[in-house]
Amino acid sequence: MSGQAASAIATPIDWKKHLFLLIGIALFAGVYLSPAWPDAIDPMGKHFPLSREAKGALAVFLLAGTWWVFEVVPIGVTSLAIGILQTMFLIRPAEKAFKDFMDPSVLFIFASVMIGLVFTKTGLTKRLAYRMLAIVGENTAMILLGVFVVTAALTHIMAHTAVAATIYPLLLSIYALYGEGNKPTKFGKALFMGMAYVAGAGSIVTLLGAARGAVAIGFFKDIAGQEVSFFQLAYYMFPVGWLMTFLLWGFFMLLLKPEKKSIPGLKAKAIQLNAELGPVTRQEIIAALVVGTCILLLALRSFVPALNAVDKTAIILTSSVMFFITGIMGIEDLEQVPWNIILLFAGAMSIGFCLWETGAAKWLAVNWLVMFKQANWFVFVMGIAFFVMVMTNFIMNVAAIAISLPVALVIAPYLGVAGEVILFASLMTAGMPFLLLVGAAPNAIAYDAKQFTPGEFFMFGVPASILLMAVVALAVFFIWPLMGMPVTVG
């Protein structure tokens, strides 16, 4: 018997993987083949039926969620299954199911990843990492805090996806100095998961952090007839965004305390390595100028009407083209793109649009929110925040807000709840999907470091989400009223 054949025979069967593979299939079959489900009925008496296609969307949603969390196949392959199931079971036609795989948001992720690859290739990230370490010193707790603060601050002026893509290679350089190679460690988990979590926390503070804020404010103006300004949003979100940032630092220091309290000699080594890099190279200057210009244009979109008409994906994709035009990148560099992560986000977009277009998401929202139509105002607001938090882990946070805000704002006056508190509580939880990798691009980018599994991300995401809900409760009941936000009406 050949060595190769013997090795194949000796490979143990992963029963856990096969179990969850079958559980996902069983959930899909059980929901898809079940009899028709009752209509959802909103407080105005309007019926929302669950069509065969919508029930199929829920079935795909359950299968994908199970396979993603337990990684029964590579996460990008699960995404392909999402498109296949929609098409094979006539839930949505192929031109819709697979078109979402090249949605502008997916290309935005691609461009963000390319920026990270360029920063790594040119050595710009090492230069930034070494200078940062020279400032924060050798204490691992302070290194984590420094990374969290820089990440959160950057999301105030640029999209959290672009921030994650920019910070990610810097974190790789920092972790390389930890002395454990590529081996997963508590410090590595805290560093990369923490970056993803904090990118979400920081992104709620201004309209520049993510698209969800502008969309939600637009809905609020149309339904409630009230305008929320850029600075009004920042005023109410700044304290809670930064409170979450520092609490998340404490959270990771408690649950994933680094194995090493400090890295002796790190500061001197960082200064030495920075000196060895020599003067800034032409490629570093070009990369910084290209990326800096794109970030500036993205930031100006909120203030310059002419630029606002240009989609953000087109702006950031320009950087990818420029990298090849200037010769920084070559065709061989395309082999370094983590296509597993790109496919993961593509599948998330496909299932999100599927739930939205079939009406399944609306059906879920109405069924959930009408349960609170007789509740205390505080319970009602927390119920909305919780729904948005759960849904934003599976579908686009913009869609999660779009399906819940209209229903919530209709119910609110009957319970004496002010529309503003619903808007801000929803925006808070929509920005922090801590449970699934598909909840936000920074989650997927952080996963590429291979420091944690999807299951571990979910496991730590549960207490992190409980922490988030506790901060939402504190904001709704104490912080925002103290700052002058109306939470109840006459």
Stockholm file with secondary structure:
# STOCKHOLM 1.0

chainA/1-490         MSGQAASAIATPIDWKKHLFLLIGIALFAGVYLSPAWPDAIDPMGKHFPLSREAKGALAVFLLAGTWWVFEVVPIGVTSLAIGILQTMFLIRPAEKAFKDFMDPSVLFIFASVMIGLVFTKTGLTKRLAYRMLAIVGENTAMILLGVFVVTAALTHIMAHTAVAATIYPLLLSIYALYGEGNKPTKFGKALFMGMAYVAGAGSIVTLLGAARGAVAIGFFKDIAGQEVSFFQLAYYMFPVGWLMTFLLWGFFMLLLKPEKKSIPGLKAKAIQLNAELGPVTRQEIIAALVVGTCILLLALRSFVPALNAVDKTAIILTSSVMFFITGIMGIEDLEQVPWNIILLFAGAMSIGFCLWETGAAKWLAVNWLVMFKQANWFVFVMGIAFFVMVMTNFIMNVAAIAISLPVALVIAPYLGVAGEVILFASLMTAGMPFLLLVGAAPNAIAYDAKQFTPGEFFMFGVPASILLMAVVALAVFFIWPLMGMPVTVG
#=GR chainA/1-490 SS CCHHHHHHHHCCCCHHHHHHHHHHHHHHHHHHTSCCCCCEECTTCCEECCCHHHHHHHHHHHHHHHHHHHTSSCHHHHHHHHHHHHHHTTSSCHHHHTGGGGCHHHHHHHHHHHHHHHHHHHTHHHHHHHHHHHHHCSBHHHHHHHHHHHHHHHTTTSCHHHHHHHHHHHHHHHHHTTTSTTCCCHHHHHHHHHHHHHHHHHHTSSTTSCTHHHHHHHHHHHHHCCCCCHHHHHHHHHHHHHHHHHHHHHHHHHHSCCSCSBCTTHHHHHHHHHHHTCSCCHHHHHHHHHHHHHHHHHHHTTTCHHHHTSCHHHHHHHHHHHHHHTTSSCGGGGGGSCHHHHHHHHHHHHHHHHHHHHTHHHHHHHHHHGGGTTSCHHHHHHHHHHHHHHHTTTSCHHHHHHHHHHHHHHHHHHHTBCHHHHHHHHHHHHTCCCSCGGGCHHHHHHHTTCSSCHHHHHHHHHHHHHHHHHHHHHIIIIIHHHHTCCCBCC
#=GC SS_cons         CCHHHHHHHHCCCCHHHHHHHHHHHHHHHHHHTSCCCCCEECTTCCEECCCHHHHHHHHHHHHHHHHHHHTSSCHHHHHHHHHHHHHHTTSSCHHHHTGGGGCHHHHHHHHHHHHHHHHHHHTHHHHHHHHHHHHHCSBHHHHHHHHHHHHHHHTTTSCHHHHHHHHHHHHHHHHHTTTSTTCCCHHHHHHHHHHHHHHHHHHTSSTTSCTHHHHHHHHHHHHHCCCCCHHHHHHHHHHHHHHHHHHHHHHHHHHSCCSCSBCTTHHHHHHHHHHHTCSCCHHHHHHHHHHHHHHHHHHHTTTCHHHHTSCHHHHHHHHHHHHHHTTSSCGGGGGGSCHHHHHHHHHHHHHHHHHHHHTHHHHHHHHHHGGGTTSCHHHHHHHHHHHHHHHTTTSCHHHHHHHHHHHHHHHHHHHTBCHHHHHHHHHHHHTCCCSCGGGCHHHHHHHTTCSSCHHHHHHHHHHHHHHHHHHHHHIIIIIHHHHTCCCBCC
//
